[in-house]
Amino acid sequence: MGGLSCGALLARTGKKVLLLEKHNIPGGYATTFRRRGGFEFEVSLHAIGGLSQERNLFKSGGVQDTLRECGVSDRVKFVRAPNLYRSVFPDHDLRLPQMSLDGQIEALSKHFPDEREGIRKIFDEMIGICREVDKLRAKNGRFIRALFPLQYRSLFRYFQKTLSELLDRSLRDEKLKALMSQLWSYYGLPPSKLSALYYVIPTMEYLLDGAWYPVGKSQALSNAFLRSIEEAGGEAQLRTEVREILAKDGAAYGVRAADGKEFKSDVVVSNANAYSTLHQLLDPATLPPDYLRRVDSMKVSLSCFQVYLGLSVEPSRLGVVDHEIFVQETYDPDREYEACLSCDVKRSPYTIMVYDNVYPGFSPEGKTTLTIFTLQGYDHWQKFEDDYRKGSKEQYRTEKERMTNILIERAERIIPNLSRYIELREASTPLTNVRYTGNHRGAIYGWDQTVDQSSINRLAAETPIKNLYLAGAWTSPGGGFSGAIQSGYETFQAIMKRSGETRT
């Protein structure tokens, strides 16, 4: 998404753009795959925030404006999900309504009436942060350093704070804190480790502007970016893996593909993960030692395990109306994170996606497409790495099957008799992510969104190598569809600025 959005913006300003992609389809994690029975599975997307025409929160910038500038918004139809999500805890089960702050406060206060005032205070704090972000965007990120603490009080207050520290200011009940930080799995870190700002900004956009999904699935979105690039005069070569970034005298001047063919250019944008870009595609010796040390010290996000199910019945037979259901066994996010890290699928939180409840026609008539998702660390799968690459996958498949069965069994607590309806099943692991996207350690969010790796502490689009830029989840602002798309915009702006063609 980062490379596609950057490429579309550059092409539409008259630049000659060549997109090189090792897969046979564009999009990275924003793709789908087809299987027998007419099923087409979504690789990663659950929903996108910030696409409401009402613009309830952010008035300037954001993913909606970027899609329009990329020439994509008119090519893809987005539909709003019926509600935000359902959240299931040991003794709490609630749904949050779309685009209604009062409705969300009421839903939470119904379970925790004594905390109603604190709940409202938390939302007020988060809205305050977002308004200041909007104000900063309107000024193209410019500010007077000495006045920042006065002009942007909320941003200054929480810049170095975790989500837990934000919640602790107004809430007392630990169970309520767990419910209010439910979406931490979208960002890959529990509240005690997750940057407050990185959680608040996209989450509030999601809560107040709604959860949206592209008709035609995320592949339609990726294809729309590609068409925009090509119609603006750009070119794409799929099934073309880049093996080396060509650099000389501290400047990049092109790339070399796996077949040895070289492509010369004035600018190189790498949407490959930052770690591999700087360690494998580029000779690390060409980088300043302090920059490389910083990269090597950064922590990589979690990966994931997903079960893809094609069901033989229509959605109404499942007894669920929600498109997304989060399920937790405890109210302790740190404990759940450790279960994810160790790949303990018996204890890790998981999410059920029923895509046909987003819009009808997602699946073949009379059938349902469903996925079960859980975060996972990479270390557990590393012992299978060598055999996996050699095609010797017997032990790997045994472990994958074991985890698949456990997750299906757990999901039957929410959807009784689920296993009876399974017509088709597949699963993906962190090694699958490495295979198809090349992401270091199968990461799905780039670097962890800790306080010291978020906002201005994240890797910038520009690198110490002249003419070489980064785009995607590993750079600013970070992971997720919206974050990756926005990263492409930031990379585009950096390129235009260096060339003296800054746009506002």
C-alpha positions as CSV (number, residue, x, y, z in Angstrom):
1,M,0.0,0.0,0.0
2,G,2.8,2.4,0.7
3,G,4.6,1.8,-2.6
4,L,1.4,1.9,-4.5
5,S,0.2,5.2,-3.0
6,C,3.6,6.8,-3.4
7,G,3.8,5.5,-7.0
8,A,0.3,6.8,-7.9
9,L,1.1,10.3,-6.5
10,L,4.4,10.5,-8.3
11,A,2.8,9.3,-11.6
12,R,0.0,11.8,-11.3
13,T,2.5,14.6,-11.0
14,G,4.1,13.6,-14.3
15,K,7.0,11.5,-12.9
16,K,8.0,8.4,-14.9
17,V,7.2,5.5,-12.5
18,L,8.2,1.9,-12.7
19,L,6.6,-0.5,-10.1
20,L,8.5,-3.8,-9.5
21,E,6.6,-6.5,-7.6
22,K,7.9,-10.0,-6.9
23,H,4.3,-11.5,-6.5
24,N,2.0,-12.0,-9.4
25,I,-0.5,-9.6,-7.9
26,P,0.0,-6.1,-6.4
27,G,-0.8,-5.2,-2.8
28,G,1.4,-7.2,-0.3
29,Y,-1.0,-7.9,2.6
30,A,-3.7,-6.0,0.7
31,T,-4.5,-9.0,-1.5
32,T,-6.8,-12.0,-1.8
33,F,-6.5,-15.6,-2.9
34,R,-9.0,-18.0,-4.6
35,R,-9.8,-21.6,-3.8
36,R,-12.2,-24.2,-5.0
37,G,-15.9,-23.7,-4.5
38,G,-15.7,-20.1,-5.6
39,F,-14.3,-18.9,-2.3
40,E,-12.0,-15.8,-2.4
41,F,-10.3,-15.1,0.9
42,E,-9.2,-11.8,2.3
43,V,-5.5,-11.9,3.3
44,S,-5.6,-9.3,6.0
45,L,-8.1,-6.5,5.9
46,H,-10.8,-6.2,8.6
47,A,-11.9,-2.6,8.1
48,I,-10.6,0.8,7.3
49,G,-11.4,4.0,9.3
50,G,-11.7,7.6,8.2
51,L,-13.7,7.2,5.0
52,S,-16.9,8.8,6.1
53,Q,-18.1,11.8,4.0
54,E,-19.3,13.5,7.2
55,R,-15.7,13.9,8.4
56,N,-16.7,13.7,12.0
57,L,-13.2,14.1,13.4
58,F,-10.4,15.0,11.0
59,K,-11.1,17.9,8.7
60,S,-7.7,18.0,6.9
61,G,-5.5,15.3,5.5
62,G,-6.0,11.6,6.3
63,V,-6.5,8.5,4.2
64,Q,-9.6,9.8,2.4
65,D,-7.8,12.7,1.0
66,T,-4.8,10.5,0.0
67,L,-7.1,8.1,-1.8
68,R,-8.6,11.0,-3.8
69,E,-5.2,12.4,-4.7
70,C,-4.0,9.0,-5.8
71,G,-7.0,8.8,-8.2
72,V,-8.4,5.7,-6.3
73,S,-11.4,6.9,-4.4
74,D,-13.7,6.9,-7.5
75,R,-12.5,3.5,-8.6
76,V,-13.5,1.6,-5.5
77,K,-16.8,1.4,-3.7
78,F,-16.6,1.3,0.1
79,V,-19.4,0.1,2.3
80,R,-19.8,0.7,6.0
81,A,-20.1,-2.3,8.3
82,P,-23.3,-2.7,10.3
83,N,-21.5,-2.0,13.6
84,L,-18.0,-1.6,14.8
85,Y,-17.4,-4.8,16.6
86,R,-18.5,-7.2,19.2
87,S,-16.3,-7.7,22.2
88,V,-16.5,-11.0,24.3
89,F,-14.8,-11.2,27.7
90,P,-15.3,-13.8,30.4
91,D,-18.2,-11.9,31.9
92,H,-18.9,-9.1,29.5
93,D,-20.3,-9.2,26.0
94,L,-20.9,-5.9,24.2
95,R,-21.3,-4.3,20.8
96,L,-20.1,-0.8,19.9
97,P,-22.3,1.2,17.5
98,Q,-21.0,3.0,14.4
99,M,-20.2,6.7,14.4
100,S,-21.8,7.5,17.8
101,L,-19.7,8.6,20.6
102,D,-22.7,8.9,22.9
103,G,-23.7,5.4,21.9
104,Q,-20.3,4.0,22.6
105,I,-20.1,5.7,26.0
106,E,-23.6,4.3,26.8
107,A,-22.6,0.8,25.8
108,L,-19.5,0.9,28.1
109,S,-21.3,2.7,30.9
110,K,-24.0,0.0,30.9
111,H,-21.4,-2.5,32.1
112,F,-19.5,0.0,34.3
113,P,-22.1,2.6,35.6
114,D,-19.8,3.9,38.3
115,E,-17.1,4.8,35.7
116,R,-19.4,6.8,33.4
117,E,-17.6,10.1,34.1
118,G,-14.2,8.5,33.6
119,I,-15.3,6.9,30.3
120,R,-16.4,10.3,29.0
121,K,-13.2,11.9,30.2
122,I,-11.1,9.4,28.3
123,F,-13.0,10.0,25.1
124,D,-12.6,13.8,25.7
125,E,-8.9,13.3,26.1
126,M,-8.7,11.3,22.9
127,I,-10.8,13.8,20.9
128,G,-8.5,16.6,22.2
129,I,-5.5,14.7,20.9
130,C,-7.1,14.3,17.5
131,R,-8.2,17.9,17.2
132,E,-4.6,18.9,17.8
133,V,-3.4,16.5,15.2
134,D,-5.9,18.0,12.8
135,K,-4.6,21.5,13.6
136,L,-1.0,20.4,13.0
137,R,-2.0,18.8,9.7
138,A,-3.6,22.0,8.6
139,K,-0.3,23.7,9.2
140,N,1.6,21.0,7.2
141,G,3.2,19.8,10.4
142,R,4.9,23.2,11.0
143,F,5.2,24.5,14.6
144,I,7.3,26.7,16.8
145,R,9.2,24.4,19.2
146,A,9.1,26.7,22.1
147,L,5.3,27.2,21.8
148,F,4.5,23.5,21.2
149,P,3.7,22.7,24.9
150,L,1.2,25.6,25.0
151,Q,-0.4,25.2,21.5
152,Y,-0.6,21.4,21.6
153,R,-1.1,20.6,25.2
154,S,-2.6,17.1,24.6
155,L,0.0,16.0,22.1
156,F,2.7,17.2,24.4
157,R,1.2,15.5,27.4
158,Y,1.0,12.1,25.8
159,F,3.9,12.2,23.4
160,Q,6.0,9.9,25.6
161,K,3.1,8.1,27.2
162,T,1.7,4.6,26.7
163,L,-2.0,3.7,26.3
164,S,-2.0,2.4,29.8
165,E,-0.8,5.7,31.2
166,L,-3.6,7.5,29.3
167,L,-6.3,5.1,30.6
168,D,-5.0,5.2,34.1
169,R,-5.7,9.0,34.3
170,S,-9.4,8.6,34.4
171,L,-10.3,4.9,34.9
172,R,-10.1,2.7,38.0
173,D,-11.6,-0.7,36.9
174,E,-9.0,-3.0,35.3
175,K,-11.8,-4.8,33.4
176,L,-13.0,-1.6,31.9
177,K,-9.5,-0.6,30.9
178,A,-9.3,-4.0,29.1
179,L,-12.6,-3.3,27.2
180,M,-11.5,0.2,26.3
181,S,-8.2,-1.0,24.9
182,Q,-9.8,-3.9,23.0
183,L,-8.4,-2.8,19.7
184,W,-4.7,-3.2,20.8
185,S,-4.5,-6.3,18.6
186,Y,-4.9,-4.0,15.6
187,Y,-1.6,-2.5,16.6
188,G,0.3,-5.5,17.9
189,L,1.1,-4.4,21.5
190,P,-0.7,-4.4,24.8
191,P,-1.6,-1.1,26.4
192,S,1.4,-1.2,28.7
193,K,3.8,-1.1,25.7
194,L,1.7,0.7,23.0
195,S,2.2,4.3,22.2
196,A,-0.8,6.3,23.3
197,L,-0.8,8.6,20.3
198,Y,-0.5,5.8,17.8
199,Y,-3.5,4.0,19.3
200,V,-5.6,7.1,19.8
201,I,-5.4,8.7,16.3
202,P,-6.5,5.8,14.1
203,T,-8.8,4.4,16.7
204,M,-10.8,7.5,17.1
205,E,-11.0,7.9,13.4
206,Y,-12.4,4.4,13.3
207,L,-14.8,4.9,16.2
208,L,-16.2,8.2,14.9
209,D,-15.9,7.9,11.1
210,G,-16.9,4.3,11.0
211,A,-15.5,0.9,9.8
212,W,-15.4,0.6,6.0
213,Y,-14.6,-2.2,3.6
214,P,-14.0,-2.1,-0.2
215,V,-16.5,-4.0,-2.3
216,G,-14.3,-6.4,-4.3
217,K,-12.1,-6.9,-1.2
218,S,-8.7,-5.4,-0.6
219,Q,-7.5,-6.7,-4.0
220,A,-9.8,-4.3,-5.6
221,L,-8.2,-1.5,-3.7
222,S,-4.7,-2.6,-4.7
223,N,-5.7,-3.0,-8.3
224,A,-7.2,0.5,-8.3
225,F,-3.9,1.9,-7.3
226,L,-2.1,0.0,-10.0
227,R,-4.6,1.2,-12.7
228,S,-4.1,4.8,-11.5
229,I,-0.3,4.4,-11.9
230,E,-0.7,2.9,-15.4
231,E,-3.3,5.4,-16.6
232,A,-0.9,8.2,-15.5
233,G,1.8,6.8,-17.7
234,G,3.5,4.5,-15.2
235,E,4.5,0.9,-15.8
236,A,4.3,-2.2,-13.6
237,Q,6.2,-5.4,-13.8
238,L,4.8,-8.2,-11.7
239,R,6.7,-11.4,-11.0
240,T,9.9,-9.3,-10.9
241,E,11.8,-9.6,-7.7
242,V,14.4,-7.0,-6.8
243,R,17.6,-8.4,-5.4
244,E,19.8,-5.4,-5.1
245,I,19.6,-1.6,-4.8
246,L,22.4,-0.1,-6.9
247,A,24.3,2.6,-5.1
248,K,27.6,4.4,-5.6
249,D,29.3,7.3,-3.8
250,G,26.5,7.4,-1.2
251,A,23.6,7.6,-3.7
252,A,21.2,5.1,-5.2
253,Y,20.9,5.0,-8.9
254,G,18.7,2.0,-9.6
255,V,18.0,-1.6,-8.8
256,R,18.9,-5.1,-10.1
257,A,16.3,-7.8,-10.5
258,A,16.7,-11.5,-9.8
259,D,17.2,-12.2,-13.5
260,G,20.1,-9.8,-13.5
261,K,18.3,-7.0,-15.4
262,E,19.1,-3.5,-14.2
263,F,16.7,-0.6,-14.0
264,K,18.3,2.9,-13.7
265,S,16.5,5.7,-12.0
266,D,16.8,9.1,-10.3
267,V,14.9,7.9,-7.2
268,V,14.4,4.5,-5.6
269,V,11.5,3.8,-3.2
270,S,11.6,0.6,-1.3
271,N,8.3,-0.8,0.0
272,A,10.2,-4.0,1.0
273,N,10.5,-4.2,4.7
274,A,13.1,-1.7,6.1
275,Y,15.3,-4.4,7.8
276,S,15.8,-6.4,4.6
277,T,16.1,-3.2,2.5
278,L,19.0,-2.0,4.6
279,H,20.7,-5.4,5.3
280,Q,20.1,-7.4,2.1
281,L,19.0,-5.2,-0.9
282,L,21.6,-2.6,0.1
283,D,25.2,-3.2,1.2
284,P,25.1,-2.4,4.9
285,A,28.6,-1.1,4.7
286,T,27.3,1.9,2.7
287,L,25.2,3.1,5.6
288,P,26.5,5.3,8.5
289,P,27.2,3.0,11.5
290,D,25.0,5.0,13.9
291,Y,22.0,4.7,11.5
292,L,22.5,0.9,11.1
293,R,22.9,0.5,14.9
294,R,19.6,2.3,15.4
295,V,17.9,0.0,12.9
296,D,19.4,-3.1,14.5
297,S,18.2,-2.0,17.9
298,M,14.6,-1.6,16.8
299,K,12.0,-4.2,17.8
300,V,9.9,-6.0,15.2
301,S,6.2,-6.4,15.5
302,L,4.3,-9.6,16.0
303,S,3.2,-11.8,13.0
304,C,-0.1,-13.7,12.9
305,F,-1.8,-17.1,12.4
306,Q,-5.0,-17.2,10.4
307,V,-7.5,-19.9,9.7
308,Y,-9.5,-19.4,6.5
309,L,-12.9,-21.2,6.3
310,G,-15.3,-21.6,3.5
311,L,-18.7,-22.6,5.0
312,S,-21.5,-24.5,3.2
313,V,-24.3,-22.4,4.8
314,E,-25.4,-18.8,4.4
315,P,-24.5,-16.3,7.2
316,S,-28.0,-16.4,8.8
317,R,-27.4,-20.1,9.7
318,L,-24.5,-19.2,11.9
319,G,-26.5,-17.2,14.4
320,V,-24.2,-14.1,14.4
321,V,-24.9,-10.7,13.0
322,D,-21.5,-9.2,13.6
323,H,-18.8,-9.0,11.1
324,E,-16.0,-8.8,13.7
325,I,-15.9,-10.5,17.1
326,F,-13.0,-10.1,19.5
327,V,-12.7,-12.9,22.0
328,Q,-10.5,-12.7,25.2
329,E,-10.0,-15.3,27.9
330,T,-8.8,-12.8,30.5
331,Y,-8.8,-9.1,31.3
332,D,-5.0,-9.0,31.4
333,P,-3.6,-7.7,28.0
334,D,0.0,-8.3,29.1
335,R,-0.8,-12.0,29.8
336,E,-2.6,-12.3,26.5
337,Y,0.3,-10.6,24.7
338,E,2.7,-13.2,26.2
339,A,0.4,-16.0,24.9
340,C,0.6,-14.5,21.4
341,L,4.4,-14.1,21.6
342,S,4.8,-17.8,22.6
343,C,2.2,-19.0,20.1
344,D,0.0,-20.4,22.8
345,V,-3.2,-20.7,20.8
346,K,-5.1,-22.2,23.7
347,R,-4.8,-18.9,25.6
348,S,-4.2,-16.1,23.1
349,P,-7.0,-13.7,22.2
350,Y,-8.5,-14.2,18.7
351,T,-10.8,-12.5,16.3
352,I,-13.5,-14.0,14.1
353,M,-14.3,-12.2,10.9
354,V,-17.6,-13.0,9.1
355,Y,-17.1,-11.1,5.9
356,D,-20.6,-11.8,4.5
357,N,-22.0,-9.7,7.3
358,V,-20.2,-6.7,5.9
359,Y,-22.0,-6.8,2.6
360,P,-24.0,-9.5,0.8
361,G,-22.4,-11.3,-2.1
362,F,-19.0,-11.6,-0.6
363,S,-19.2,-15.4,-0.9
364,P,-20.8,-17.7,-3.5
365,E,-24.6,-17.9,-3.0
366,G,-25.6,-19.9,0.1
367,K,-22.1,-19.9,1.5
368,T,-20.1,-17.9,4.0
369,T,-16.4,-16.8,4.2
370,L,-15.0,-16.7,7.7
371,T,-11.5,-16.2,9.2
372,I,-10.1,-16.7,12.7
373,F,-7.1,-14.5,13.4
374,T,-4.6,-14.4,16.3
375,L,-1.3,-12.6,16.7
376,Q,1.8,-14.7,17.0
377,G,5.5,-14.3,17.6
378,Y,8.1,-15.6,15.1
379,D,10.5,-17.6,17.4
380,H,8.2,-20.6,17.7
381,W,8.2,-21.0,13.9
382,Q,11.9,-20.4,13.3
383,K,12.7,-24.0,13.9
384,F,10.7,-24.9,10.8
385,E,12.3,-22.2,8.7
386,D,15.0,-24.2,6.9
387,D,12.8,-27.2,6.1
388,Y,10.0,-24.9,5.0
389,R,12.3,-23.2,2.4
390,K,13.5,-26.6,1.2
391,G,9.9,-27.8,0.7
392,S,10.1,-30.4,3.6
393,K,7.0,-29.3,5.5
394,E,5.7,-32.4,7.3
395,Q,6.5,-31.2,10.8
396,Y,5.4,-27.7,9.9
397,R,2.1,-28.9,8.6
398,T,1.5,-31.0,11.7
399,E,2.0,-28.0,13.9
400,K,-0.2,-25.8,11.6
401,E,-3.0,-28.4,11.7
402,R,-2.8,-28.6,15.5
403,M,-3.2,-24.9,15.9
404,T,-6.0,-24.8,13.3
405,N,-8.0,-27.4,15.2
406,I,-7.6,-25.6,18.5
407,L,-8.8,-22.3,17.0
408,I,-11.8,-23.8,15.3
409,E,-12.7,-25.6,18.6
410,R,-12.4,-22.3,20.5
411,A,-14.5,-20.4,17.9
412,E,-17.3,-22.9,18.3
413,R,-18.0,-21.3,21.7
414,I,-19.1,-18.3,19.7
415,I,-20.5,-20.1,16.7
416,P,-21.9,-23.4,17.8
417,N,-21.5,-26.3,15.4
418,L,-19.1,-24.3,13.2
419,S,-17.0,-27.4,12.3
420,R,-20.1,-29.0,10.8
421,Y,-20.4,-26.3,8.1
422,I,-16.7,-26.3,7.0
423,E,-16.5,-27.0,3.3
424,L,-12.9,-25.7,2.8
425,R,-10.2,-24.8,5.3
426,E,-6.7,-23.4,5.1
427,A,-4.3,-21.7,7.4
428,S,-1.4,-19.3,7.2
429,T,1.5,-18.8,9.6
430,P,4.3,-16.3,10.1
431,L,6.3,-18.4,7.6
432,T,3.5,-17.9,5.1
433,N,3.8,-14.2,5.6
434,V,7.6,-14.3,5.0
435,R,7.0,-16.3,1.8
436,Y,4.5,-14.1,0.2
437,T,5.5,-10.6,1.4
438,G,9.1,-11.0,2.4
439,N,8.5,-9.2,5.6
440,H,11.2,-9.7,8.2
441,R,10.1,-12.3,10.8
442,G,6.6,-12.3,9.1
443,A,5.8,-8.9,10.8
444,I,2.4,-7.5,10.0
445,Y,2.9,-4.0,11.5
446,G,6.6,-3.2,10.7
447,W,8.4,-2.1,13.8
448,D,6.6,-2.3,17.2
449,Q,4.6,0.8,17.9
450,T,6.3,1.5,21.3
451,V,6.8,5.1,22.5
452,D,10.4,5.1,21.3
453,Q,9.5,3.7,17.9
454,S,6.5,5.9,17.0
455,S,5.8,9.3,15.7
456,I,9.0,11.2,15.1
457,N,10.9,8.3,16.6
458,R,10.0,6.0,13.7
459,L,12.2,5.6,10.7
460,A,11.8,8.5,8.3
461,A,11.1,8.1,4.6
462,E,14.5,9.5,3.7
463,T,17.6,7.4,4.3
464,P,21.2,8.3,4.6
465,I,21.6,7.1,1.0
466,K,20.8,9.9,-1.4
467,N,17.8,9.2,-3.7
468,L,16.8,6.1,-1.6
469,Y,13.5,6.3,0.3
470,L,11.4,3.9,2.4
471,A,7.6,3.5,2.2
472,G,5.2,1.2,4.0
473,A,4.4,0.0,7.6
474,W,8.1,0.2,8.6
475,T,8.3,3.9,8.2
476,S,6.1,6.8,9.4
477,P,3.3,6.8,10.4
478,G,3.3,3.0,10.8
479,G,1.3,-0.2,10.2
480,G,-2.3,-0.9,9.2
481,F,-3.9,-0.1,5.8
482,S,-4.4,3.6,6.6
483,G,-0.9,3.9,8.1
484,A,0.8,2.3,5.1
485,I,-1.2,4.4,2.6
486,Q,-0.3,7.5,4.5
487,S,3.3,6.5,4.5
488,G,3.3,6.6,0.7
489,Y,2.0,10.1,0.9
490,E,4.8,11.1,3.3
491,T,7.4,9.5,1.1
492,F,6.0,11.3,-1.9
493,Q,6.2,14.6,0.0
494,A,9.8,13.9,1.0
495,I,10.7,13.2,-2.7
496,M,9.0,16.4,-3.9
497,K,10.6,18.5,-1.2
498,R,14.1,17.3,-2.1
499,S,13.5,18.0,-5.8
500,G,12.2,21.5,-4.9
501,E,8.6,20.7,-5.8
502,T,7.0,20.7,-2.4
503,R,3.2,20.4,-2.5
504,T,0.7,21.5,0.2
